[in-house]
Amino acid sequence: MSVIEPPAAVDLRPGRIVVLLVDDQPIIGEAVRRAVAGATDIEYHYCAHAGEAVAAAEALHPTVIMQDLVMPGIDGMSLVPLYRDSPVLRDVPIVVLSSKEDAAVKSQAFAIGAADYLVKLPDPIELIARIRHHSRAYLNQVERDAAYRALSENQQKLMEMNEALRRLSEVDGLTGLNNRRYLDSFLDHEWPRAARERSDFSALMIDVDYFKFYNDTYGHLAGDEVLKAVAGVVRTCARRPADVAARYGGEEFALILPATDMEGAHTVAEQICAEVRALDIPNERAANGRVTVSVGGATTMPAPGTSYKPLLELADAALYEAKRSGKDRAVQRRPE
Ligand SMILES: Nc1nc2c(ncn2[C@@H]2O[C@H](COP(=O)(O)OP(=O)(O)OP(=O)(O)O)[C@@H](O)[C@H]2O)c(=O)[nH]1
């Protein structure tokens, strides 16, 4: 192979024009070299062997390839698709050089993806103009592609950040459970759906017993740890995919159980009480000396056009009853 100058590292600076001439006749190689010698913006390389042309072009990454059509071993026409198959060279413009003006050859050259067709050799002014034209079009395309890629990446990052922000705005920072804002929007969607499906819908309100005493005795940070532990229990008791656990505020949690009847809701409520007891966190004020919770539950079949708020109020009333009747228990209610 006789690539006259050593291949430069891939460099697609705007304005950098790199020509690779592939032609078995050194005399043509020399004539083109002389023709472009005065154009200081053009870097010229020459390859005399068709079999080495693709590898030479991949190493060089030219902005335009000038390809002879008739060469020993392989004809220039069959080289064009080989350049197109290379990811590095796929879009590099190829100017085919023919020894004569031939409509059929010209048409074939354009059909397989050549950017231009020249009869050897045009005068230096035309040759340089064509080299510059094709190289600049290619460089502009490379620049546009890079800008488009950067834009797409930024848009993707922005979407991910927006999604992360949206999720953050719906999560309680202390416990990692959904917050009340999320719960409200969930109920806004789920309540009308349950009304359409005519299925039972249950809500549990869970409140830590003697929590003010706990905070005052063991400190606010220890209180926070209790809230996290209770949140963990509520989360694991939300077993079905449609169940939603949330921190409702302060030391109160909510567990929404769509498509769940009163008996099912009561089972879950009892389970929460038992699992919080099993945490075995000391609270000397409580009757059994451990942190406990009271749970108020309510179940109804939502009617179309109604609000979910009365169900939560009923669950709150049941919670109040659980507190009043001794705490560490679950009370269920159904509307009259
Ligand atoms: N550590 C901690 N405490 C909180 C948080 N949010 C609310 N609290 C406390 O929870 C306590 C709730 O007290 P009360 O509403 O009187 O309830 P209680 O002492 O648990 O009484 P009963 O519910 O009747 O057993 C208050 O002392 C609040 O300051 C929190 O994020 N962290």
The ligand as an SDF file (V2000), in Angstrom:
LIG
                    3D

 32 34  0  0  0  0  0  0  0  0999 V2000
  -40.5150   11.8110   66.4220 N   0  0  0  0  0  0  0  0  0  0  0  0
  -41.5250   12.2910   65.7090 C   0  0  0  0  0  0  0  0  0  0  0  0
  -42.6730   12.6350   66.3350 N   0  0  0  0  0  0  0  0  0  0  0  0
  -43.7130   13.1020   65.6420 C   0  0  0  0  0  0  0  0  0  0  0  0
  -43.6260   13.2450   64.2470 C   0  0  0  0  0  0  0  0  0  0  0  0
  -44.8160   13.7260   63.8010 N   0  0  0  0  0  0  0  0  0  0  0  0
  -45.6190   13.8540   64.9140 C   0  0  0  0  0  0  0  0  0  0  0  0
  -44.9610   13.4820   66.0040 N   0  0  0  0  0  0  0  0  0  0  0  0
  -45.4000   13.4710   67.3820 C   0  0  0  0  0  0  0  0  0  0  0  0
  -46.4250   12.5270   67.5970 O   0  0  0  0  0  0  0  0  0  0  0  0
  -47.0780   12.8540   68.7990 C   0  0  0  0  0  0  0  0  0  0  0  0
  -48.5430   12.5800   68.6620 C   0  0  0  0  0  0  0  0  0  0  0  0
  -49.0960   12.7320   69.9180 O   0  0  0  0  0  0  0  0  0  0  0  0
  -50.6450   12.5840   70.2240 P   0  0  0  0  0  0  0  0  0  0  0  0
  -51.4110   12.9970   69.0090 O   0  0  0  0  0  0  0  0  0  0  0  0
  -50.9600   13.2690   71.4880 O   0  0  0  0  0  0  0  0  0  0  0  0
  -50.8530   11.0590   70.3650 O   0  0  0  0  0  0  0  0  0  0  0  0
  -50.3370    9.9920   71.3920 P   0  0  0  0  0  0  0  0  0  0  0  0
  -49.4230   10.5110   72.4620 O   0  0  0  0  0  0  0  0  0  0  0  0
  -49.7330    8.9180   70.5470 O   0  0  0  0  0  0  0  0  0  0  0  0
  -51.6720    9.5580   72.0460 O   0  0  0  0  0  0  0  0  0  0  0  0
  -52.5740    8.3560   71.5730 P   0  0  0  0  0  0  0  0  0  0  0  0
  -52.5800    8.3790   70.0780 O   0  0  0  0  0  0  0  0  0  0  0  0
  -53.9240    8.6040   72.1370 O   0  0  0  0  0  0  0  0  0  0  0  0
  -51.9440    7.1160   72.0790 O   0  0  0  0  0  0  0  0  0  0  0  0
  -46.7600   14.3210   69.0900 C   0  0  0  0  0  0  0  0  0  0  0  0
  -45.9060   14.3880   70.2050 O   0  0  0  0  0  0  0  0  0  0  0  0
  -46.0240   14.7760   67.8460 C   0  0  0  0  0  0  0  0  0  0  0  0
  -45.0160   15.7110   68.1190 O   0  0  0  0  0  0  0  0  0  0  0  0
  -42.3780   12.9160   63.6140 C   0  0  0  0  0  0  0  0  0  0  0  0
  -42.2020   13.0310   62.4020 O   0  0  0  0  0  0  0  0  0  0  0  0
  -41.3710   12.4440   64.3790 N   0  0  0  0  0  0  0  0  0  0  0  0
  1  2  1  0
  2  3  2  0
  2 32  1  0
  3  4  1  0
  4  5  2  0
  4  8  1  0
  5  6  1  0
  5 30  1  0
  6  7  2  0
  7  8  1  0
  8  9  1  0
  9 10  1  0
  9 28  1  0
 10 11  1  0
 11 12  1  0
 11 26  1  0
 12 13  1  0
 13 14  1  0
 14 15  2  0
 14 16  1  0
 14 17  1  0
 17 18  1  0
 18 19  2  0
 18 20  1  0
 18 21  1  0
 21 22  1  0
 22 23  2  0
 22 24  1  0
 22 25  1  0
 26 27  1  0
 26 28  1  0
 28 29  1  0
 30 31  2  0
 30 32  1  0
M  END
$$$$
